Amino acid sequence: MNQTARRLGNSAVHVGPLGLGCWPLAGMTRGGITAADAQATVAAAIAAGITHLDTAYCYGEAGESEAAIAAALSTHRRADVVLAGKCGIHWEPGRKQVVDGRPERLRREVDESLRRLGTDHVDLLYLHAPDPRIPIEESAGALASLRAEGKTLAVGASNISVDLLRRFAAVCPLDACQMHYNILQREIEADVLPWCRARGVSVVAYWPLMKGLLTDTMARDRVFPATDSRHKYPMFQGDEFQRNLDFVEALRPIAHRLGRRVPEIVLAWTAEQDGITSVLVGATNPDQIRENAGSLTCQLDDEARRAIARAVAARGTVASRKPV
Ligand SMILES: NC(=O)c1ccc[n+]([C@@H]2O[C@H](COP(=O)([O-])OP(=O)(O)OC[C@H]3O[C@@H](n4cnc5c(N)ncnc54)[C@H](OP(=O)(O)O)[C@@H]3O)[C@@H](O)[C@H]2O)c1
């Protein structure tokens, strides 16, 4: 993986090719993650040279992910990390997820996030998702004001179409766009990725490991309990799940020839795709992030790239990402 720091859009912010996705640290993707695990995972990421930390107002019902970052940062300088936050999604009682992009709501969430993070600014602030109930221009205007006030250095948008990106950027110039992207789920190659590439907007990829599926650690008979959000996604169900695991098996010899493990070549492949600026990988403990950090020194060769392309072709079309 090319480890050179990359500039986020037109901003002064630079990130490495791999970032720590701090969503699993909130303990909402599955249970059993303690505050100590979360804090140790952030610390292990920083120690491994992964300093781009991606979080959000809604990562945890009470900001548990932001709290873990703040705790881990107590022994680091603020300038040693790039903090990326998101606003525009929150939880209501009963774990009901609500998208709310009204300017006053966004501003309130950002102020609360900054308090939890113990900082006066984030380096990158995304609109987490467009709110279909209001014109995107209103949300974009709020992020432009927050940047003008110094509460963020760069602005991004996430989970968004090209049409809405265009309207957002007309009000608030964009530095980054965060979308789901991995070897098997590559919808953005058709529209968002070329649009961003043509305009110098950085694309930050989430779900590079397909929520853990591409790590080569899942048994074929694995059953996800109701407390593990993966049970809702087609990619972990029935024949889809088995065919995805066939694909992972096909990656194994490719990784072994390079002296690597499957998640390392998966992350290296993702980071080297044209237009991808940084890849956010989640982890639930320090060992996982240490293993994933191995991808930083993983170099794919043309033989590996050709073999990966053959495995992707053999896998065929994957199911939609949407939970059911
Ligand atoms: N903008 C958005 O709307 C949005 C949406 C989703 C995610 N994101 C961001 O993108 C980040 C990455 O996405 P993600 O965390 O959902 O998915 P991911 O990176 O594809 O998968 C992460 C999960 O895989 C498992 N894992 C990771 N490394 C492993 C290893 N070496 N060995 C075995 N298992 C391993 C862990 O789950 P288990 O230990 O539970 O198996 C971990 O929680 C998020 O953390 C978040 O920052 C953004």
The ligand as a MOL file (V3000), in Angstrom:
LIG
                    3D

  0  0  0     0  0            999 V3000
M  V30 BEGIN CTAB
M  V30 COUNTS 48 52 0 0 0
M  V30 BEGIN ATOM
M  V30 1 N -20.8220 6.8380 6.5950 0
M  V30 2 C -21.5270 5.8150 7.0020 0
M  V30 3 O -22.7620 5.8090 6.9700 0
M  V30 4 C -20.8120 4.6210 7.5360 0
M  V30 5 C -21.4830 3.3850 7.6260 0
M  V30 6 C -20.7730 2.3030 8.1040 0
M  V30 7 C -19.4590 2.4450 8.4760 0
M  V30 8 N -18.8370 3.6670 8.4020 0 CHG=1
M  V30 9 C -17.4430 3.8640 8.8370 0
M  V30 10 O -16.6140 2.9340 8.1980 0
M  V30 11 C -15.9640 2.1170 9.1890 0
M  V30 12 C -15.7470 0.7210 8.6510 0
M  V30 13 O -16.9730 0.0370 8.5070 0
M  V30 14 P -17.3870 -1.1500 9.4590 0
M  V30 15 O -16.6000 -1.0160 10.7180 0
M  V30 16 O -18.8700 -1.1520 9.5610 0 CHG=-1
M  V30 17 O -17.0080 -2.4360 8.6050 0
M  V30 18 P -15.6340 -3.1770 8.1980 0
M  V30 19 O -14.4420 -2.3110 8.4130 0
M  V30 20 O -15.8800 -3.7440 6.8480 0
M  V30 21 O -15.6240 -4.3940 9.2340 0
M  V30 22 C -15.2690 -4.1890 10.5730 0
M  V30 23 C -15.5920 -5.4360 11.4060 0
M  V30 24 O -14.9040 -6.5770 10.9180 0
M  V30 25 C -14.4060 -7.3540 12.0000 0
M  V30 26 N -12.9340 -7.3480 11.8460 0
M  V30 27 C -12.1310 -6.2790 11.5590 0
M  V30 28 N -10.8400 -6.6590 11.4630 0
M  V30 29 C -10.8170 -7.9910 11.6720 0
M  V30 30 C -9.7870 -8.9550 11.6830 0
M  V30 31 N -8.5230 -8.6170 11.4480 0
M  V30 32 N -10.1240 -10.2510 11.9180 0
M  V30 33 C -11.3990 -10.6170 12.1540 0
M  V30 34 N -12.4300 -9.7400 12.1490 0
M  V30 35 C -12.1430 -8.4400 11.9230 0
M  V30 36 C -14.8790 -6.6990 13.2800 0
M  V30 37 O -16.1570 -7.2210 13.6610 0
M  V30 38 P -16.3930 -8.3820 14.7450 0
M  V30 39 O -15.2330 -8.4200 15.6890 0
M  V30 40 O -17.6870 -8.0080 15.3820 0
M  V30 41 O -16.5270 -9.6410 13.9170 0
M  V30 42 C -15.0810 -5.2550 12.8430 0
M  V30 43 O -16.0240 -4.5730 13.6100 0
M  V30 44 C -16.8950 2.2250 10.3980 0
M  V30 45 O -16.2700 1.8210 11.5830 0
M  V30 46 C -17.2770 3.6710 10.3400 0
M  V30 47 O -16.2510 4.4990 10.8520 0
M  V30 48 C -19.4960 4.7260 7.9230 0
M  V30 END ATOM
M  V30 BEGIN BOND
M  V30 1 1 1 2
M  V30 2 2 2 3
M  V30 3 1 2 4
M  V30 4 1 4 5
M  V30 5 2 4 48
M  V30 6 2 5 6
M  V30 7 1 6 7
M  V30 8 2 7 8
M  V30 9 1 8 9
M  V30 10 1 8 48
M  V30 11 1 9 10
M  V30 12 1 9 46
M  V30 13 1 10 11
M  V30 14 1 11 12
M  V30 15 1 11 44
M  V30 16 1 12 13
M  V30 17 1 13 14
M  V30 18 2 14 15
M  V30 19 1 14 16
M  V30 20 1 14 17
M  V30 21 1 17 18
M  V30 22 2 18 19
M  V30 23 1 18 20
M  V30 24 1 18 21
M  V30 25 1 21 22
M  V30 26 1 22 23
M  V30 27 1 23 24
M  V30 28 1 23 42
M  V30 29 1 24 25
M  V30 30 1 25 26
M  V30 31 1 25 36
M  V30 32 1 26 27
M  V30 33 1 26 35
M  V30 34 2 27 28
M  V30 35 1 28 29
M  V30 36 1 29 30
M  V30 37 2 29 35
M  V30 38 1 30 31
M  V30 39 2 30 32
M  V30 40 1 32 33
M  V30 41 2 33 34
M  V30 42 1 34 35
M  V30 43 1 36 37
M  V30 44 1 36 42
M  V30 45 1 37 38
M  V30 46 2 38 39
M  V30 47 1 38 40
M  V30 48 1 38 41
M  V30 49 1 42 43
M  V30 50 1 44 45
M  V30 51 1 44 46
M  V30 52 1 46 47
M  V30 END BOND
M  V30 END CTAB
M  END
